[in-house]
Amino acid sequence: GIQVEQSPPDLILQEGANSTLRCNFSDSVNNLQWFHQNPWGQLINLFYIPSGTKQNGRLSATTVATERYSLLYISSSQTTDSGVYFCAVVAAGGTSYGKLTFGQGTILTVHP
Amino acid sequence: DAGVTQSPTHLIKTRGQQVTLRCSPKSGHDTVSWYQQALGQGPQFIFQYYEEEERQRGNFPDRFSGHQFPNYSSELNVNALLLGDSALYLCASSFAPVQGGYEQYFGPGTRLTVT
């Protein structure tokens, strides 16, 4: 099946710093989503971005489907940005339908 | 607009017992998927229900079964619980699972502890 790798596994920042999280995937995808998991376990939708670039406030994301990677940018980080960030994809072709395959996540810690 | 809801929030069971978890999809959604998230791992796909049928299944044993009701809500049943079944169980909803799917939205999860 498709493989999803996220880097870095851990990231520690001072408040106000910028960061880039990367997601590599091993095969073509029809769907790619970025999530933020809060300390209570809730997965919060950040972006639905199978291709192209999107921005939402201090966050933006870019997916280059032909090169099989996606980037999540966080600017002017805040302590509330702390948590685990997941990239998840739906493989193209076959009968993948809506099966999301997740990466292992990036643990982000923002210090005041 | 109500989001995805799950019940119960927490659950403690003993090895060998059976458990039922419940999920109501986001308004307007007709497809429900279930995921298991072990501590420190990403969520793993269990199965997906659409039109009251299991549409796709991940690598989970038959002890894991499910059901979808006419109102699109869903249940996840786990029989003969093992210690290794302790995890956060997440439900996600979306529109019909056409090739590639649509954006999925997750509920708050049910944290199951097996002792």
Interface residues (C-beta under 8 A of the other chain):
Chain A: V4 V29 N30 N31 Q33 F35 W40 G41 Q42 L43 N45 Y48 P50 F86 A88 V90 A92 T95 S96 Y97 G98 K99 L100 T101 F102 G103 Q104 G105
Chain B: T31 S33 Y35 Q37 Q41 G42 P43 Q44 F45 Q48 R55 Q56 G58 L88 L90 A92 S94 P97 V98 Q99 G100 G101 Y102 E103 Q104 Y105 F106 P108 G109 R111
